[in-house]
Amino acid sequence: MTGANPEILAGHTFTVPPHRHNRVVETVLQYVDPARALRVLDLGCGTGLNTLALADVLPRATVTGVDLSAASIAVAESTRRRHPAADRVTLTAANYLVFSGGPYEVIVSESVLYAIPASDEALFGKIAGDLVPGGLLVYTMPTGALGNRLLVGLRRGLRKMRGRASDRLLLGIARVLHGGRYDDALLRERVPYMYVVPDRYDTRALHAKLAALWSFEILTTAPIRRASPAQLGHRLVAVRRRST
Ligand SMILES: C[S@@+](CC[C@H](N)C(=O)[O-])C[C@H]1O[C@@H](n2cnc3c(N)ncnc32)[C@H](O)[C@@H]1O
């Protein structure tokens, strides 16, 4: 475990980039009845785009967004106030591991679980305990593929020599790779994330653990196309906590 991810993440904002809008939300809609009064948690909500999108497509749901970063929650909160579903959405700056809310029918967590320095037992045990029986968890996480592990090796090296020069280098690379697609503010926002080293990967062994320890049934797993060679390849996973 790296332990340093929270320090890298806590002071920054993180906004879902345009190519990822709705990915998790569409998966939730495949497995729930949108007419139900669901309780939904967006774990690691960043600036809240998924949180508000979930409130949009689930018109009777109450949606909670929690994020370690007070900076992200402040941005999310100002967007929430202007949003038509504002009164069904709650945002909290907290470490999920010590956050008490719930229980929830749905928990989503996009590109977050890999960066939480806790044992699988502590993290997924808490998630399982926060879900009602039959509850749905949809997450995305980097896979354990060789390409990811090599990239993570590079990130580890970069993290050791982190400074203005490495930040500038990363921003320069991001501009070359994504400049035509994303504005500069979004690229700058993403620089700190290039120093994040996964605390876990999404692997078959993890899926087996989810099934054996917390009775999760795997509903779907799907690779996600990476937007550039500098990104870790992720997988989208939907699992349901068995009722019995
Ligand atoms: C890569 S960003 C993803 C944000 C958003 N879910 C998205 O898809 O754009 C990871 C987010 O997880 C949050 N995070 C990391 N560890 C957390 C924890 N223990 N509790 C709550 N949020 C956490 C970070 O602050 C950051 O906003």
The ligand as a Gaussian input file, in Angstrom:
#p B3LYP/6-31G(d) Opt

LIG

0 1
 C       -9.696000      10.061000      -9.804000
 S      -10.772000      11.001000      -8.801000
 C      -12.366000      10.482000      -9.407000
 C      -13.467000      11.484000      -9.094000
 C      -14.827000      11.135000      -9.731000
 N      -15.392000       9.942000      -9.153000
 C      -14.667000      10.968000     -11.224000
 O      -14.978000       9.923000     -11.755000
 O      -14.250000      11.907000     -11.870000
 C      -10.666000      10.164000      -7.246000
 C      -11.480000      10.863000      -6.171000
 O      -11.576000      10.011000      -5.033000
 C      -11.482000      10.814000      -3.872000
 N      -11.063000       9.954000      -2.755000
 C       -9.901000       9.268000      -2.634000
 N       -9.870000       8.599000      -1.471000
 C      -11.049000       8.840000      -0.843000
 C      -11.608000       8.443000       0.415000
 N      -10.940000       7.648000       1.257000
 N      -12.841000       8.888000       0.737000
 C      -13.533000       9.703000      -0.100000
 N      -13.045000      10.122000      -1.300000
 C      -11.816000       9.704000      -1.663000
 C      -10.462000      11.874000      -4.274000
 O      -10.484000      13.003000      -3.450000
 C      -10.866000      12.155000      -5.724000
 O      -11.821000      13.182000      -5.827000

